[in-house]
Amino acid sequence: MPEANETYRDSILAAWAGEVLGEVFFDRLATLDGTSAPKWRVLQSLEAATRDVLAPLMMAHGGSISPPDAGAVIHTRARANDFAALPHRERL
């Protein structure tokens, strides 16, 4: 069974990775959906701000910052492509 500190660190790492991929997702949407690009950029900025808050906390608990897995980035961009293809009403 992992130590509490290890579990906590892993949780922070998972949250940090989610924020990084959230940035990728909203960046892609802003690129694909020019009409709503300002909205997507605000959400991208929120993801970045949360990522920046989590990074020092993660480092303080022995985690390390590394670029996201290329496969995860490709998957996230593909999901953004799928989302952007939905009718506007379904994206609300």
Distance bins in CASP14 RR format, pairs under 12 A and 6 or more apart:
PFRMAT RR
TARGET T0000
AUTHOR 0000-0000-0000
RMODE 2
METHOD distances of the structure
MODEL  1
1 7 0 0 0 0 1 0 0 0 0 0 0
2 8 0 0 0 0 1 0 0 0 0 0 0
2 9 0 0 0 0 1 0 0 0 0 0 0
2 10 1 0 0 1 0 0 0 0 0 0 0
2 11 0 0 0 0 0 1 0 0 0 0 0
3 9 0 0 0 0 1 0 0 0 0 0 0
3 10 0 0 0 0 0 1 0 0 0 0 0
3 61 0 0 0 0 0 1 0 0 0 0 0
3 62 0 0 0 0 0 1 0 0 0 0 0
4 10 0 0 0 0 0 1 0 0 0 0 0
4 11 0 0 0 0 0 1 0 0 0 0 0
4 61 0 0 0 0 0 1 0 0 0 0 0
5 11 0 0 0 0 0 1 0 0 0 0 0
5 12 0 0 0 0 0 1 0 0 0 0 0
5 60 0 0 0 0 0 1 0 0 0 0 0
5 61 1 0 0 1 0 0 0 0 0 0 0
5 62 0 0 0 0 1 0 0 0 0 0 0
5 63 0 0 0 0 0 1 0 0 0 0 0
6 12 0 0 0 0 0 1 0 0 0 0 0
6 13 0 0 0 0 0 1 0 0 0 0 0
6 61 0 0 0 0 1 0 0 0 0 0 0
6 62 0 0 0 0 1 0 0 0 0 0 0
6 63 0 0 0 0 0 1 0 0 0 0 0
7 13 0 0 0 0 0 1 0 0 0 0 0
7 14 0 0 0 0 0 1 0 0 0 0 0
7 61 0 0 0 0 0 1 0 0 0 0 0
8 14 0 0 0 0 0 1 0 0 0 0 0
8 15 0 0 0 0 0 1 0 0 0 0 0
8 54 0 0 0 0 0 1 0 0 0 0 0
8 57 0 0 0 0 1 0 0 0 0 0 0
8 58 0 0 0 0 1 0 0 0 0 0 0
8 60 0 0 0 0 0 1 0 0 0 0 0
8 61 1 0 0 1 0 0 0 0 0 0 0
8 62 0 0 0 0 0 1 0 0 0 0 0
8 63 0 0 0 0 0 1 0 0 0 0 0
9 15 0 0 0 0 0 1 0 0 0 0 0
9 16 0 0 0 0 0 1 0 0 0 0 0
9 54 0 0 0 0 0 1 0 0 0 0 0
9 57 0 0 0 0 1 0 0 0 0 0 0
9 58 1 0 0 1 0 0 0 0 0 0 0
9 59 0 0 0 0 1 0 0 0 0 0 0
9 60 0 0 0 0 1 0 0 0 0 0 0
9 61 1 0 1 0 0 0 0 0 0 0 0
9 62 1 0 1 0 0 0 0 0 0 0 0
9 63 1 0 1 0 0 0 0 0 0 0 0
9 64 0 0 0 0 0 1 0 0 0 0 0
10 16 0 0 0 0 0 1 0 0 0 0 0
10 17 0 0 0 0 0 1 0 0 0 0 0
10 58 0 0 0 0 1 0 0 0 0 0 0
10 61 0 0 0 0 1 0 0 0 0 0 0
10 62 0 0 0 0 0 1 0 0 0 0 0
10 63 0 0 0 0 1 0 0 0 0 0 0
11 17 0 0 0 0 0 1 0 0 0 0 0
11 18 0 0 0 0 0 1 0 0 0 0 0
11 54 0 0 0 0 0 1 0 0 0 0 0
11 57 0 0 0 0 0 1 0 0 0 0 0
11 58 0 0 0 0 1 0 0 0 0 0 0
11 61 0 0 0 0 1 0 0 0 0 0 0
11 63 0 0 0 0 0 1 0 0 0 0 0
12 18 0 0 0 0 0 1 0 0 0 0 0
12 19 0 0 0 0 0 1 0 0 0 0 0
12 50 0 0 0 0 0 1 0 0 0 0 0
12 51 0 0 0 0 0 1 0 0 0 0 0
12 53 0 0 0 0 0 1 0 0 0 0 0
12 54 1 0 1 0 0 0 0 0 0 0 0
12 55 0 0 0 0 1 0 0 0 0 0 0
12 56 0 0 0 0 0 1 0 0 0 0 0
12 57 1 0 1 0 0 0 0 0 0 0 0
12 58 1 0 1 0 0 0 0 0 0 0 0
12 59 0 0 0 0 1 0 0 0 0 0 0
12 60 0 0 0 0 1 0 0 0 0 0 0
12 61 1 0 0 1 0 0 0 0 0 0 0
12 62 0 0 0 0 1 0 0 0 0 0 0
12 63 1 0 0 1 0 0 0 0 0 0 0
12 64 0 0 0 0 0 1 0 0 0 0 0
12 65 0 0 0 0 0 1 0 0 0 0 0
13 19 0 0 0 0 0 1 0 0 0 0 0
13 20 0 0 0 0 0 1 0 0 0 0 0
13 51 0 0 0 0 0 1 0 0 0 0 0
13 54 0 0 0 0 1 0 0 0 0 0 0
13 55 0 0 0 0 0 1 0 0 0 0 0
13 57 0 0 0 0 0 1 0 0 0 0 0
13 58 1 0 1 0 0 0 0 0 0 0 0
13 59 0 0 0 0 0 1 0 0 0 0 0
13 61 0 0 0 0 1 0 0 0 0 0 0
13 62 0 0 0 0 1 0 0 0 0 0 0
13 63 1 0 0 1 0 0 0 0 0 0 0
13 64 0 0 0 0 1 0 0 0 0 0 0
13 65 0 0 0 0 1 0 0 0 0 0 0
13 66 0 0 0 0 1 0 0 0 0 0 0
13 68 0 0 0 0 0 1 0 0 0 0 0
14 20 0 0 0 0 0 1 0 0 0 0 0
14 21 0 0 0 0 0 1 0 0 0 0 0
14 54 0 0 0 0 1 0 0 0 0 0 0
14 58 0 0 0 0 1 0 0 0 0 0 0
14 63 0 0 0 0 0 1 0 0 0 0 0
14 72 0 0 0 0 0 1 0 0 0 0 0
15 21 0 0 0 0 0 1 0 0 0 0 0
15 22 0 0 0 0 0 1 0 0 0 0 0
15 47 0 0 0 0 0 1 0 0 0 0 0
15 50 1 0 0 1 0 0 0 0 0 0 0
15 51 0 0 0 0 1 0 0 0 0 0 0
15 53 0 0 0 0 1 0 0 0 0 0 0
15 54 1 0 1 0 0 0 0 0 0 0 0
15 55 0 0 0 0 0 1 0 0 0 0 0
15 57 0 0 0 0 1 0 0 0 0 0 0
15 58 0 0 0 0 1 0 0 0 0 0 0
16 22 0 0 0 0 0 1 0 0 0 0 0
16 23 0 0 0 0 0 1 0 0 0 0 0
16 47 0 0 0 0 0 1 0 0 0 0 0
16 48 0 0 0 0 0 1 0 0 0 0 0
16 50 0 0 0 0 1 0 0 0 0 0 0
16 51 1 0 0 1 0 0 0 0 0 0 0
16 52 0 0 0 0 1 0 0 0 0 0 0
16 53 0 0 0 0 1 0 0 0 0 0 0
16 54 1 0 1 0 0 0 0 0 0 0 0
16 55 1 0 0 1 0 0 0 0 0 0 0
16 56 0 0 0 0 0 1 0 0 0 0 0
16 57 0 0 0 0 1 0 0 0 0 0 0
16 58 1 0 1 0 0 0 0 0 0 0 0
16 59 0 0 0 0 1 0 0 0 0 0 0
16 61 0 0 0 0 0 1 0 0 0 0 0
16 63 0 0 0 0 1 0 0 0 0 0 0
16 64 0 0 0 0 0 1 0 0 0 0 0
16 65 1 0 0 1 0 0 0 0 0 0 0
16 66 0 0 0 0 0 1 0 0 0 0 0
16 67 0 0 0 0 0 1 0 0 0 0 0
16 68 0 0 0 0 1 0 0 0 0 0 0
17 23 0 0 0 0 0 1 0 0 0 0 0
17 24 0 0 0 0 0 1 0 0 0 0 0
17 47 0 0 0 0 0 1 0 0 0 0 0
17 50 0 0 0 0 0 1 0 0 0 0 0
17 51 0 0 0 0 1 0 0 0 0 0 0
17 54 0 0 0 0 1 0 0 0 0 0 0
17 55 0 0 0 0 0 1 0 0 0 0 0
17 58 0 0 0 0 1 0 0 0 0 0 0
17 63 0 0 0 0 0 1 0 0 0 0 0
17 64 0 0 0 0 0 1 0 0 0 0 0
17 65 0 0 0 0 0 1 0 0 0 0 0
17 66 0 0 0 0 1 0 0 0 0 0 0
17 67 0 0 0 0 0 1 0 0 0 0 0
17 68 1 0 0 1 0 0 0 0 0 0 0
17 69 0 0 0 0 1 0 0 0 0 0 0
17 72 1 0 0 1 0 0 0 0 0 0 0
17 73 0 0 0 0 0 1 0 0 0 0 0
17 76 0 0 0 0 0 1 0 0 0 0 0
18 24 0 0 0 0 1 0 0 0 0 0 0
18 25 0 0 0 0 1 0 0 0 0 0 0
18 26 0 0 0 0 0 1 0 0 0 0 0
18 47 1 0 0 1 0 0 0 0 0 0 0
18 48 0 0 0 0 0 1 0 0 0 0 0
18 50 0 0 0 0 1 0 0 0 0 0 0
18 51 0 0 0 0 1 0 0 0 0 0 0
18 54 0 0 0 0 1 0 0 0 0 0 0
18 68 0 0 0 0 1 0 0 0 0 0 0
18 69 0 0 0 0 0 1 0 0 0 0 0
18 72 0 0 0 0 1 0 0 0 0 0 0
18 73 0 0 0 0 0 1 0 0 0 0 0
18 76 0 0 0 0 1 0 0 0 0 0 0
19 25 0 0 0 0 0 1 0 0 0 0 0
19 26 0 0 0 0 0 1 0 0 0 0 0
19 43 0 0 0 0 0 1 0 0 0 0 0
19 44 0 0 0 0 0 1 0 0 0 0 0
19 45 0 0 0 0 0 1 0 0 0 0 0
19 46 0 0 0 0 1 0 0 0 0 0 0
19 47 1 0 1 0 0 0 0 0 0 0 0
19 48 1 0 0 1 0 0 0 0 0 0 0
19 49 0 0 0 0 1 0 0 0 0 0 0
19 50 1 0 1 0 0 0 0 0 0 0 0
19 51 1 1 0 0 0 0 0 0 0 0 0
19 52 0 0 0 0 1 0 0 0 0 0 0
19 53 0 0 0 0 1 0 0 0 0 0 0
19 54 1 0 0 1 0 0 0 0 0 0 0
19 55 0 0 0 0 1 0 0 0 0 0 0
19 58 0 0 0 0 0 1 0 0 0 0 0
19 65 0 0 0 0 0 1 0 0 0 0 0
19 68 0 0 0 0 0 1 0 0 0 0 0
19 76 0 0 0 0 0 1 0 0 0 0 0
20 26 0 0 0 0 0 1 0 0 0 0 0
20 27 0 0 0 0 0 1 0 0 0 0 0
20 44 0 0 0 0 0 1 0 0 0 0 0
20 47 1 0 0 1 0 0 0 0 0 0 0
20 48 0 0 0 0 1 0 0 0 0 0 0
20 50 0 0 0 0 1 0 0 0 0 0 0
20 51 1 0 1 0 0 0 0 0 0 0 0
20 52 0 0 0 0 0 1 0 0 0 0 0
20 54 0 0 0 0 1 0 0 0 0 0 0
20 55 0 0 0 0 1 0 0 0 0 0 0
20 58 0 0 0 0 0 1 0 0 0 0 0
20 65 0 0 0 0 1 0 0 0 0 0 0
20 66 0 0 0 0 1 0 0 0 0 0 0
20 67 0 0 0 0 1 0 0 0 0 0 0
20 68 1 0 1 0 0 0 0 0 0 0 0
20 69 0 0 0 0 0 1 0 0 0 0 0
20 72 0 0 0 0 1 0 0 0 0 0 0
20 73 0 0 0 0 1 0 0 0 0 0 0
20 76 0 0 0 0 1 0 0 0 0 0 0
21 27 0 0 0 0 0 1 0 0 0 0 0
21 28 0 0 0 0 0 1 0 0 0 0 0
21 44 0 0 0 0 0 1 0 0 0 0 0
21 47 0 0 0 0 1 0 0 0 0 0 0
21 48 0 0 0 0 0 1 0 0 0 0 0
21 50 0 0 0 0 0 1 0 0 0 0 0
21 51 0 0 0 0 1 0 0 0 0 0 0
21 67 0 0 0 0 0 1 0 0 0 0 0
21 68 1 0 0 1 0 0 0 0 0 0 0
21 69 0 0 0 0 1 0 0 0 0 0 0
21 70 0 0 0 0 0 1 0 0 0 0 0
21 71 0 0 0 0 0 1 0 0 0 0 0
21 72 1 0 0 1 0 0 0 0 0 0 0
21 73 1 0 0 1 0 0 0 0 0 0 0
21 74 0 0 0 0 0 1 0 0 0 0 0
21 75 0 0 0 0 1 0 0 0 0 0 0
21 76 1 0 1 0 0 0 0 0 0 0 0
21 77 0 0 0 0 1 0 0 0 0 0 0
21 78 0 0 0 0 0 1 0 0 0 0 0
21 79 0 0 0 0 1 0 0 0 0 0 0
21 80 0 0 0 0 0 1 0 0 0 0 0
22 28 0 0 0 0 1 0 0 0 0 0 0
22 29 0 0 0 0 1 0 0 0 0 0 0
22 30 0 0 0 0 0 1 0 0 0 0 0
22 40 0 0 0 0 0 1 0 0 0 0 0
22 43 0 0 0 0 1 0 0 0 0 0 0
22 44 1 0 0 1 0 0 0 0 0 0 0
22 45 0 0 0 0 0 1 0 0 0 0 0
22 46 0 0 0 0 1 0 0 0 0 0 0
22 47 1 0 1 0 0 0 0 0 0 0 0
22 48 0 0 0 0 1 0 0 0 0 0 0
22 49 0 0 0 0 0 1 0 0 0 0 0
22 50 0 0 0 0 1 0 0 0 0 0 0
22 51 0 0 0 0 1 0 0 0 0 0 0
22 68 0 0 0 0 1 0 0 0 0 0 0
22 72 0 0 0 0 0 1 0 0 0 0 0
22 73 0 0 0 0 0 1 0 0 0 0 0
22 75 0 0 0 0 0 1 0 0 0 0 0
22 76 1 0 0 1 0 0 0 0 0 0 0
22 77 0 0 0 0 0 1 0 0 0 0 0
22 79 0 0 0 0 0 1 0 0 0 0 0
22 80 0 0 0 0 1 0 0 0 0 0 0
22 83 0 0 0 0 0 1 0 0 0 0 0
23 29 0 0 0 0 0 1 0 0 0 0 0
23 30 0 0 0 0 0 1 0 0 0 0 0
23 40 0 0 0 0 0 1 0 0 0 0 0
23 41 0 0 0 0 0 1 0 0 0 0 0
23 43 0 0 0 0 1 0 0 0 0 0 0
23 44 1 0 1 0 0 0 0 0 0 0 0
23 45 0 0 0 0 1 0 0 0 0 0 0
23 46 0 0 0 0 1 0 0 0 0 0 0
23 47 1 0 1 0 0 0 0 0 0 0 0
23 48 1 0 1 0 0 0 0 0 0 0 0
23 49 0 0 0 0 0 1 0 0 0 0 0
23 50 0 0 0 0 1 0 0 0 0 0 0
23 51 1 0 0 1 0 0 0 0 0 0 0
23 52 0 0 0 0 0 1 0 0 0 0 0
23 67 0 0 0 0 0 1 0 0 0 0 0
23 68 0 0 0 0 1 0 0 0 0 0 0
23 73 0 0 0 0 0 1 0 0 0 0 0
23 76 0 0 0 0 1 0 0 0 0 0 0
23 77 0 0 0 0 0 1 0 0 0 0 0
23 80 0 0 0 0 0 1 0 0 0 0 0
24 30 0 0 0 0 0 1 0 0 0 0 0
24 31 0 0 0 0 0 1 0 0 0 0 0
24 40 0 0 0 0 0 1 0 0 0 0 0
24 43 0 0 0 0 0 1 0 0 0 0 0
24 44 0 0 0 0 1 0 0 0 0 0 0
24 47 0 0 0 0 1 0 0 0 0 0 0
24 48 0 0 0 0 0 1 0 0 0 0 0
24 51 0 0 0 0 0 1 0 0 0 0 0
24 67 0 0 0 0 0 1 0 0 0 0 0
24 68 1 0 0 1 0 0 0 0 0 0 0
24 69 0 0 0 0 0 1 0 0 0 0 0
24 70 0 0 0 0 0 1 0 0 0 0 0
24 71 0 0 0 0 0 1 0 0 0 0 0
24 72 0 0 0 0 1 0 0 0 0 0 0
24 73 1 0 1 0 0 0 0 0 0 0 0
24 74 0 0 0 0 1 0 0 0 0 0 0
24 75 0 0 0 0 1 0 0 0 0 0 0
24 76 1 0 1 0 0 0 0 0 0 0 0
24 77 1 0 0 1 0 0 0 0 0 0 0
24 78 0 0 0 0 0 1 0 0 0 0 0
24 79 0 0 0 0 1 0 0 0 0 0 0
24 80 1 0 0 1 0 0 0 0 0 0 0
24 81 0 0 0 0 0 1 0 0 0 0 0
25 31 0 0 0 0 0 1 0 0 0 0 0
25 32 0 0 0 0 0 1 0 0 0 0 0
25 40 0 0 0 0 1 0 0 0 0 0 0
25 43 0 0 0 0 1 0 0 0 0 0 0
25 44 0 0 0 0 1 0 0 0 0 0 0
25 46 0 0 0 0 0 1 0 0 0 0 0
25 47 0 0 0 0 1 0 0 0 0 0 0
25 68 0 0 0 0 0 1 0 0 0 0 0
25 72 0 0 0 0 0 1 0 0 0 0 0
25 73 0 0 0 0 1 0 0 0 0 0 0
25 75 0 0 0 0 0 1 0 0 0 0 0
25 76 1 0 1 0 0 0 0 0 0 0 0
25 77 1 0 0 1 0 0 0 0 0 0 0
25 78 0 0 0 0 0 1 0 0 0 0 0
25 79 1 0 0 1 0 0 0 0 0 0 0
25 80 1 0 1 0 0 0 0 0 0 0 0
25 81 0 0 0 0 0 1 0 0 0 0 0
25 82 0 0 0 0 0 1 0 0 0 0 0
25 83 1 0 0 1 0 0 0 0 0 0 0
25 84 0 0 0 0 0 1 0 0 0 0 0
26 32 0 0 0 0 0 1 0 0 0 0 0
26 33 0 0 0 0 0 1 0 0 0 0 0
26 36 0 0 0 0 0 1 0 0 0 0 0
26 37 0 0 0 0 1 0 0 0 0 0 0
26 38 0 0 0 0 0 1 0 0 0 0 0
26 39 0 0 0 0 1 0 0 0 0 0 0
26 40 1 0 1 0 0 0 0 0 0 0 0
26 41 1 0 0 1 0 0 0 0 0 0 0
26 42 0 0 0 0 1 0 0 0 0 0 0
26 43 1 0 1 0 0 0 0 0 0 0 0
26 44 1 1 0 0 0 0 0 0 0 0 0
26 45 0 0 0 0 1 0 0 0 0 0 0
26 46 0 0 0 0 1 0 0 0 0 0 0
26 47 1 0 0 1 0 0 0 0 0 0 0
26 48 0 0 0 0 1 0 0 0 0 0 0
26 76 0 0 0 0 1 0 0 0 0 0 0
26 77 0 0 0 0 0 1 0 0 0 0 0
26 79 0 0 0 0 0 1 0 0 0 0 0
26 80 1 0 0 1 0 0 0 0 0 0 0
26 83 0 0 0 0 0 1 0 0 0 0 0
26 84 0 0 0 0 0 1 0 0 0 0 0
27 33 0 0 0 0 0 1 0 0 0 0 0
27 37 0 0 0 0 0 1 0 0 0 0 0
27 40 1 0 0 1 0 0 0 0 0 0 0
27 41 0 0 0 0 1 0 0 0 0 0 0
27 43 0 0 0 0 1 0 0 0 0 0 0
27 44 1 0 1 0 0 0 0 0 0 0 0
27 45 0 0 0 0 0 1 0 0 0 0 0
27 47 0 0 0 0 1 0 0 0 0 0 0
27 48 0 0 0 0 1 0 0 0 0 0 0
27 73 0 0 0 0 0 1 0 0 0 0 0
27 76 0 0 0 0 1 0 0 0 0 0 0
27 77 0 0 0 0 1 0 0 0 0 0 0
27 80 0 0 0 0 1 0 0 0 0 0 0
27 84 0 0 0 0 0 1 0 0 0 0 0
28 34 0 0 0 0 0 1 0 0 0 0 0
28 37 0 0 0 0 0 1 0 0 0 0 0
28 40 0 0 0 0 1 0 0 0 0 0 0
28 41 0 0 0 0 0 1 0 0 0 0 0
28 43 0 0 0 0 0 1 0 0 0 0 0
28 44 0 0 0 0 1 0 0 0 0 0 0
28 73 0 0 0 0 1 0 0 0 0 0 0
28 74 0 0 0 0 0 1 0 0 0 0 0
28 75 0 0 0 0 0 1 0 0 0 0 0
28 76 1 0 0 1 0 0 0 0 0 0 0
28 77 1 0 1 0 0 0 0 0 0 0 0
28 78 0 0 0 0 1 0 0 0 0 0 0
28 79 0 0 0 0 1 0 0 0 0 0 0
28 80 1 1 0 0 0 0 0 0 0 0 0
28 81 1 0 0 1 0 0 0 0 0 0 0
28 82 0 0 0 0 0 1 0 0 0 0 0
28 83 0 0 0 0 1 0 0 0 0 0 0
28 84 1 0 0 1 0 0 0 0 0 0 0
28 85 0 0 0 0 0 1 0 0 0 0 0
29 35 0 0 0 0 0 1 0 0 0 0 0
29 36 1 0 0 1 0 0 0 0 0 0 0
29 37 0 0 0 0 1 0 0 0 0 0 0
29 38 0 0 0 0 0 1 0 0 0 0 0
29 39 0 0 0 0 1 0 0 0 0 0 0
29 40 1 0 1 0 0 0 0 0 0 0 0
29 41 0 0 0 0 1 0 0 0 0 0 0
29 42 0 0 0 0 0 1 0 0 0 0 0
29 43 0 0 0 0 1 0 0 0 0 0 0
29 44 0 0 0 0 1 0 0 0 0 0 0
29 47 0 0 0 0 0 1 0 0 0 0 0
29 76 0 0 0 0 0 1 0 0 0 0 0
29 77 0 0 0 0 1 0 0 0 0 0 0
29 79 0 0 0 0 1 0 0 0 0 0 0
29 80 1 0 1 0 0 0 0 0 0 0 0
29 81 0 0 0 0 1 0 0 0 0 0 0
29 82 0 0 0 0 0 1 0 0 0 0 0
29 83 1 0 0 1 0 0 0 0 0 0 0
29 84 1 0 1 0 0 0 0 0 0 0 0
29 85 0 0 0 0 0 1 0 0 0 0 0
29 86 0 0 0 0 0 1 0 0 0 0 0
29 91 0 0 0 0 1 0 0 0 0 0 0
30 36 1 0 0 1 0 0 0 0 0 0 0
30 37 1 0 1 0 0 0 0 0 0 0 0
30 38 0 0 0 0 1 0 0 0 0 0 0
30 39 0 0 0 0 1 0 0 0 0 0 0
30 40 1 1 0 0 0 0 0 0 0 0 0
30 41 1 0 1 0 0 0 0 0 0 0 0
30 42 0 0 0 0 1 0 0 0 0 0 0
30 43 0 0 0 0 1 0 0 0 0 0 0
30 44 1 0 0 1 0 0 0 0 0 0 0
30 45 0 0 0 0 0 1 0 0 0 0 0
30 47 0 0 0 0 0 1 0 0 0 0 0
30 80 0 0 0 0 1 0 0 0 0 0 0
30 84 0 0 0 0 1 0 0 0 0 0 0
31 37 1 0 0 1 0 0 0 0 0 0 0
31 40 0 0 0 0 1 0 0 0 0 0 0
31 41 0 0 0 0 0 1 0 0 0 0 0
31 44 0 0 0 0 0 1 0 0 0 0 0
31 77 0 0 0 0 1 0 0 0 0 0 0
31 80 0 0 0 0 1 0 0 0 0 0 0
31 81 0 0 0 0 0 1 0 0 0 0 0
31 84 0 0 0 0 1 0 0 0 0 0 0
32 40 0 0 0 0 1 0 0 0 0 0 0
32 77 0 0 0 0 1 0 0 0 0 0 0
32 78 0 0 0 0 0 1 0 0 0 0 0
32 79 0 0 0 0 0 1 0 0 0 0 0
32 80 1 0 0 1 0 0 0 0 0 0 0
32 81 1 0 0 1 0 0 0 0 0 0 0
32 82 0 0 0 0 0 1 0 0 0 0 0
32 83 0 0 0 0 1 0 0 0 0 0 0
32 84 1 0 1 0 0 0 0 0 0 0 0
32 85 0 0 0 0 1 0 0 0 0 0 0
32 86 0 0 0 0 0 1 0 0 0 0 0
32 91 0 0 0 0 0 1 0 0 0 0 0
33 39 0 0 0 0 1 0 0 0 0 0 0
33 40 1 0 0 1 0 0 0 0 0 0 0
33 41 0 0 0 0 0 1 0 0 0 0 0
33 43 0 0 0 0 0 1 0 0 0 0 0
33 80 0 0 0 0 1 0 0 0 0 0 0
33 81 0 0 0 0 0 1 0 0 0 0 0
33 83 0 0 0 0 1 0 0 0 0 0 0
33 84 1 0 1 0 0 0 0 0 0 0 0
33 85 0 0 0 0 0 1 0 0 0 0 0
33 86 0 0 0 0 0 1 0 0 0 0 0
33 88 0 0 0 0 1 0 0 0 0 0 0
33 91 0 0 0 0 1 0 0 0 0 0 0
34 40 0 0 0 0 1 0 0 0 0 0 0
34 41 0 0 0 0 0 1 0 0 0 0 0
34 84 0 0 0 0 1 0 0 0 0 0 0
34 88 0 0 0 0 0 1 0 0 0 0 0
35 84 0 0 0 0 0 1 0 0 0 0 0
35 88 0 0 0 0 1 0 0 0 0 0 0
35 91 0 0 0 0 0 1 0 0 0 0 0
36 42 0 0 0 0 0 1 0 0 0 0 0
36 43 0 0 0 0 0 1 0 0 0 0 0
36 83 0 0 0 0 0 1 0 0 0 0 0
36 84 0 0 0 0 1 0 0 0 0 0 0
36 88 0 0 0 0 1 0 0 0 0 0 0
36 91 0 0 0 0 1 0 0 0 0 0 0
36 92 0 0 0 0 0 1 0 0 0 0 0
37 43 0 0 0 0 0 1 0 0 0 0 0
37 44 0 0 0 0 1 0 0 0 0 0 0
37 84 0 0 0 0 0 1 0 0 0 0 0
38 44 0 0 0 0 0 1 0 0 0 0 0
38 45 0 0 0 0 0 1 0 0 0 0 0
39 45 0 0 0 0 0 1 0 0 0 0 0
39 46 0 0 0 0 0 1 0 0 0 0 0
39 88 0 0 0 0 0 1 0 0 0 0 0
39 91 0 0 0 0 0 1 0 0 0 0 0
39 92 0 0 0 0 0 1 0 0 0 0 0
40 46 0 0 0 0 0 1 0 0 0 0 0
40 47 0 0 0 0 0 1 0 0 0 0 0
40 80 0 0 0 0 1 0 0 0 0 0 0
40 83 0 0 0 0 0 1 0 0 0 0 0
40 84 0 0 0 0 1 0 0 0 0 0 0
40 91 0 0 0 0 0 1 0 0 0 0 0
41 47 0 0 0 0 0 1 0 0 0 0 0
41 48 0 0 0 0 0 1 0 0 0 0 0
42 48 0 0 0 0 0 1 0 0 0 0 0
42 49 0 0 0 0 0 1 0 0 0 0 0
43 49 0 0 0 0 0 1 0 0 0 0 0
43 50 0 0 0 0 0 1 0 0 0 0 0
43 80 0 0 0 0 0 1 0 0 0 0 0
44 50 0 0 0 0 0 1 0 0 0 0 0
44 51 0 0 0 0 0 1 0 0 0 0 0
44 80 0 0 0 0 0 1 0 0 0 0 0
45 51 0 0 0 0 0 1 0 0 0 0 0
45 52 0 0 0 0 0 1 0 0 0 0 0
46 52 0 0 0 0 0 1 0 0 0 0 0
46 53 0 0 0 0 0 1 0 0 0 0 0
47 53 0 0 0 0 0 1 0 0 0 0 0
47 54 0 0 0 0 0 1 0 0 0 0 0
47 76 0 0 0 0 0 1 0 0 0 0 0
48 54 0 0 0 0 0 1 0 0 0 0 0
48 55 0 0 0 0 0 1 0 0 0 0 0
49 55 0 0 0 0 0 1 0 0 0 0 0
50 57 0 0 0 0 0 1 0 0 0 0 0
51 57 0 0 0 0 0 1 0 0 0 0 0
51 58 0 0 0 0 1 0 0 0 0 0 0
51 65 0 0 0 0 1 0 0 0 0 0 0
51 68 0 0 0 0 0 1 0 0 0 0 0
52 58 0 0 0 0 0 1 0 0 0 0 0
52 59 0 0 0 0 0 1 0 0 0 0 0
52 65 0 0 0 0 0 1 0 0 0 0 0
53 59 0 0 0 0 0 1 0 0 0 0 0
54 60 0 0 0 0 0 1 0 0 0 0 0
54 61 0 0 0 0 0 1 0 0 0 0 0
54 63 0 0 0 0 0 1 0 0 0 0 0
54 65 0 0 0 0 1 0 0 0 0 0 0
55 61 0 0 0 0 0 1 0 0 0 0 0
55 62 0 0 0 0 0 1 0 0 0 0 0
55 63 0 0 0 0 1 0 0 0 0 0 0
55 64 0 0 0 0 0 1 0 0 0 0 0
55 65 1 0 1 0 0 0 0 0 0 0 0
55 66 0 0 0 0 0 1 0 0 0 0 0
56 62 0 0 0 0 0 1 0 0 0 0 0
56 63 0 0 0 0 0 1 0 0 0 0 0
56 65 0 0 0 0 1 0 0 0 0 0 0
57 63 0 0 0 0 1 0 0 0 0 0 0
57 65 0 0 0 0 0 1 0 0 0 0 0
58 64 1 0 0 1 0 0 0 0 0 0 0
58 65 1 0 0 1 0 0 0 0 0 0 0
58 66 0 0 0 0 0 1 0 0 0 0 0
59 65 1 0 0 1 0 0 0 0 0 0 0
59 66 0 0 0 0 0 1 0 0 0 0 0
66 72 0 0 0 0 0 1 0 0 0 0 0
67 73 0 0 0 0 1 0 0 0 0 0 0
68 74 0 0 0 0 0 1 0 0 0 0 0
68 75 0 0 0 0 0 1 0 0 0 0 0
68 76 0 0 0 0 1 0 0 0 0 0 0
68 77 0 0 0 0 0 1 0 0 0 0 0
69 75 0 0 0 0 1 0 0 0 0 0 0
69 76 0 0 0 0 0 1 0 0 0 0 0
70 76 0 0 0 0 0 1 0 0 0 0 0
70 77 0 0 0 0 0 1 0 0 0 0 0
71 77 0 0 0 0 1 0 0 0 0 0 0
71 78 0 0 0 0 1 0 0 0 0 0 0
71 79 0 0 0 0 0 1 0 0 0 0 0
72 78 0 0 0 0 0 1 0 0 0 0 0
72 79 0 0 0 0 0 1 0 0 0 0 0
73 79 0 0 0 0 0 1 0 0 0 0 0
73 80 0 0 0 0 0 1 0 0 0 0 0
74 80 0 0 0 0 0 1 0 0 0 0 0
74 81 0 0 0 0 0 1 0 0 0 0 0
75 81 0 0 0 0 0 1 0 0 0 0 0
75 82 0 0 0 0 0 1 0 0 0 0 0
76 82 0 0 0 0 0 1 0 0 0 0 0
76 83 0 0 0 0 0 1 0 0 0 0 0
77 83 0 0 0 0 0 1 0 0 0 0 0
77 84 0 0 0 0 0 1 0 0 0 0 0
78 84 0 0 0 0 0 1 0 0 0 0 0
78 85 0 0 0 0 0 1 0 0 0 0 0
79 85 0 0 0 0 0 1 0 0 0 0 0
79 86 0 0 0 0 0 1 0 0 0 0 0
80 86 0 0 0 0 0 1 0 0 0 0 0
80 91 0 0 0 0 0 1 0 0 0 0 0
82 90 0 0 0 0 0 1 0 0 0 0 0
82 91 0 0 0 0 0 1 0 0 0 0 0
83 90 0 0 0 0 1 0 0 0 0 0 0
83 91 1 0 0 1 0 0 0 0 0 0 0
83 92 0 0 0 0 0 1 0 0 0 0 0
84 90 0 0 0 0 0 1 0 0 0 0 0
84 91 1 0 0 1 0 0 0 0 0 0 0
85 91 0 0 0 0 1 0 0 0 0 0 0
86 92 0 0 0 0 1 0 0 0 0 0 0
END
